[in-house]
Amino acid sequence: MKTLPARTLLAGAILLVSASTWAQAGPSPGCQPLETREANATSQQPAFAGQTRACAAPRSAPVTVTVLATGLVKPWAVEPLPDGHLLVTEKPGRMRIVSPSGQLGAPLAGLPAVDARGQGGLLDVALSPGFATDRTVYWSYSEPRQGGNGTSVAKGVLSADRTKLEQVRVILRTSPTYDGDKHFGSRLAFGPDGMLYVTMGERSDRATRPQAQAMNSHLGKILRLQPDGSVPPDNPFVGRAGALPEIWTVGHRNVQAAAFDPQGTLWVVEMGTRGGDELNLVEKGRNYGWPLIAYGEEYSGQPIGPGATAREGLVQPAYYWDPVIAPSGAQWYTGDAFPAWKGNLFIGGLKDRKLVRLVLDGHRVVGEEWLLAERGKRIRDVRQDAAGALFVVTDENEGELWKITPGP
């Protein structure tokens, strides 16, 4: 069975159980789970009650969805600016500023080329913690390289006239380079420690999967950098022979959702195969199991590797979905516009075209709600502004930017 640190156990985050208890564990007791469809991996059981198929959360109050902008081509990320404008990335390689009223600005000049095949392109964008004074913007992208491509992170200064990015510098080029078009990651999140956390995929193919466990590879990892791209000296594998010093955690499949909660804890939501999307509480130096263990099954219907869902030393997800939601983008709600949502986690859903709201008690998921499914759009990212509104971008060739505020 997988082990967890004592502080997580004391917080009630992720329960460890004996093999006999594990076999009998089920969905959240004493309620009607929101998810009632048959699981893909019907023989698998969760490690503890409530690890999957949480209770249906009380329905949210009515919301107003304002379509601020249309005509975006595969938007991947939205980032509110302090003055109410929004930065939006488009996968083909464009970053735009959108006004509070929805007017689309011209693409910013100064961005490097991207490889936009498949799941690649211009991906996440994040503001420097000191953006109000340094105007620095960070972004991730699939970089075309000799022999293939790879996820890279760059930074630049937004010009005073907001038409271009200046002093552009690549601060991270992940390795190895690979000739593929899937599982680039890659969310960017600044922690309360001032460090930049970068999520990585393992590039999907059977040939690259094992690199999620290889310490000389960035693939399938969460990385931690100083804002200038250098390695923090307290990273867990600094000085370890054969290990890349940027690595923070190991054993991830494809993480396209990452956010710090109000207590300063990093959570990620990573895509599974058929079943097995995972919500993980991220802790320094831990191993989250892929591809040695996983919930769900291969797209072919066969077991994933040996078919194991637990193994000594590997961390259990705090929550998982089967069937999947295909998670992308995450936001812990801290605003005042929706008091009932305080402390809830919002996750974009691509496959079922919905916004997922999770209610947590400490580190345990106790309720789930699906929002905006009636709009039928693939939700790629969700972010909150200072006023407590939520902003969503939809993953479409004619993508949209929505603003979510309290209903009438």
C-alpha positions, 0 to 999 in steps of 0.5 A: 500500500502507498505511504503518506507523511504523518502530517497528512494523516493527522490533517485527515487528508489521505487515509491509508488502509490495510489491504482487507479494508481497502478491498471493501472501501467504496464511494462516500457513505450516506449520500447519493454520489454525483457520478452514477455512470459505470466506471471503466475499471469496474474491478478497482476499488478506492483506497478509502471511502470518499476517494471517488464518487463524492456526494452531490454538493448542494446546488450553487446559487444562480450565476450569470455567464457573460461571453466577454469575447469570441473568435479566440483560436484554441485559447489555453489560459486566462490570467486576470491583470490587476487593472481588470484586463485579462491576458489570454493565450491561444495555442497557435502562438498568440498572447492577447490582452482583453479589455474588461468589456471584452475588446480583443487586443492585437497579439503581443509581439516578442514571443518565441516560435511554438510547435502547435501540433497536437496538444502543443503550442502556447500554453500557460501564462502567469504574472510575476508576484511583483507584476505591479512594479516589474511588469514581468510575465511568464509563459510555457510553450512547446518549443520546436527543437532539433529532433523534436520539441519540448516544454519550455518556460520563458519570461518577458516584460510587458511594454508600457504601451502593452503591445509587446514583450521585451527582454524575453528570455527562456528560463527553462528548457526541459529535457529530453527533447522528443518528437511527439505532439502530446502531454506537454503539461504545463501549468505555472504557479507561483507559491507563497515561497516566491518560487515558480512551480512548473507541471510536466507531462510524460509525453504520452507514448509508451516509450516515454512513460517510464521517464516519469520515474526517471530522475535524469528526465524532466518528463512526468514531474513537477519542477520548482524554480527561482523566478530567474530560472535558477534552482532553489538550493532546498529542492529535494534532489539537489546534489543527488547523483543522476537527478535533475535538480529542478525536480520537486515531485515524481510520477505524474502523467499529464498535469494541466491543472495546478493551484495553491490553496488559501493555506499555501498548499499546492494541488494538481489535477492530472489526466488519467487514461480511461478513468483515473483523473487524479487530484493530488496534494503535492508534497516535496520529494514525493512519488505519485506513482505513474506509471507504476500504479494508476486508477482506470485502464488503457484506452484499449481496455487493458490494465495499465501495466501490472494493473496495480492501484497501490504500492509501498512508498507511492502516494494515493490521490486525494480523489479520482474520477472514473469516468474521467473529466479530462481536467485542465485549469484550476482555481481555489475560490477565495473571493467575496462575490460567491460566499458559499464557494469560499474554499472550494476548488474549481476545475475545467473539464474538457471531455464532459464540457463542464466546470467542476466544483469540489467541496473539501473538508480539510484535505478530503473531498466531501462534495462535487457539483458540475456547472455550465454543462448545458453550454456544451463547451470544453473548458480549458482554464478557470481563474478568479479576479480580485473582485471574485468573478471567475473567468473561463476560456473554452477549448474550441477553434472559435473559443470564448472567454466567459465571465461568471458573476452572481445571478439575478 
